[in-house]
Amino acid sequence: MGEKSLTDSSDVCELHFSPESVKRDYAHVINGREVRVARVRPMLAAGAVPSDRRKLTAAPEHATGIDQPAFQTVYPNTIHERAS
């Protein structure tokens, strides 16, 4: 398998990066205090370089072939009355 170019919308496994390279929250200063808000999706820090860290870490369930529990997405206001 050859190398693939990454784009801004590419997904990569965080096990290939050091913990410092993965940004899990936003940091803001409000009234002189730092406030952190969790990101919906982690992102890589600028200049993050992949490492061979995955050999040192237990693989997540998605990488081991273990089935993930099923989930259902529920959207609010999806039940509509039929127009008369």
C-alpha positions in Angstrom: 0.0 0.0 0.0 1.5 3.4 -1.0 1.5 6.7 0.8 -1.7 8.8 0.7 -1.8 12.6 0.9 -3.9 14.0 3.8 -6.4 16.8 3.5 -8.1 19.0 6.1 -11.0 16.5 6.2 -8.9 13.3 6.5 -9.4 11.0 9.6 -6.3 9.4 11.2 -5.9 7.2 14.3 -4.7 9.1 17.3 -2.6 6.1 18.4 -0.1 7.2 15.7 0.6 10.5 17.6 1.8 11.5 21.0 -0.8 12.7 23.5 0.5 16.2 23.3 -0.2 16.2 19.5 -3.9 15.6 20.0 -6.0 18.6 20.9 -9.1 17.5 22.8 -10.5 20.9 23.8 -10.7 24.6 22.9 -9.0 27.1 25.3 -10.5 30.5 25.7 -9.8 33.4 28.1 -12.9 34.9 29.5 -12.7 37.6 32.1 -9.0 36.8 32.6 -9.6 33.1 33.3 -8.8 30.2 31.0 -11.9 28.2 30.1 -11.7 24.9 28.3 -14.5 23.4 26.2 -14.3 19.8 24.9 -14.1 19.4 21.2 -16.7 17.1 19.5 -13.8 15.6 17.5 -10.2 15.8 18.5 -7.8 17.4 16.1 -4.1 17.3 15.5 -1.9 20.2 16.8 0.0 22.2 14.1 3.2 20.4 13.3 2.1 17.0 14.7 4.3 14.2 13.5 3.2 10.5 13.5 5.2 8.2 15.7 5.3 4.4 16.3 3.4 4.9 19.6 0.8 2.4 18.6 3.2 -0.4 19.4 3.3 0.8 23.0 -0.4 1.2 23.5 -3.3 -1.2 23.7 -5.3 -1.0 20.5 -8.8 0.6 20.8 -11.8 -1.7 20.1 -12.3 -0.3 16.6 -8.8 -1.6 15.7 -9.2 -5.0 17.2 -12.3 -6.2 15.4 -14.4 -6.3 18.5 -18.0 -5.4 17.7 -19.0 -2.0 19.0 -22.4 -1.7 20.7 -25.2 -0.6 18.4 -26.4 3.0 18.6 -29.3 4.9 17.2 -29.3 8.5 16.3 -32.4 10.3 17.4 -33.4 13.6 15.7 -35.7 16.0 17.5 -39.0 17.0 15.8 -38.9 14.1 13.2 -42.6 13.1 13.8 -44.8 15.2 11.5 -48.5 15.3 11.4 -50.0 14.5 8.0 -51.5 17.6 6.5 -55.3 17.3 6.1 
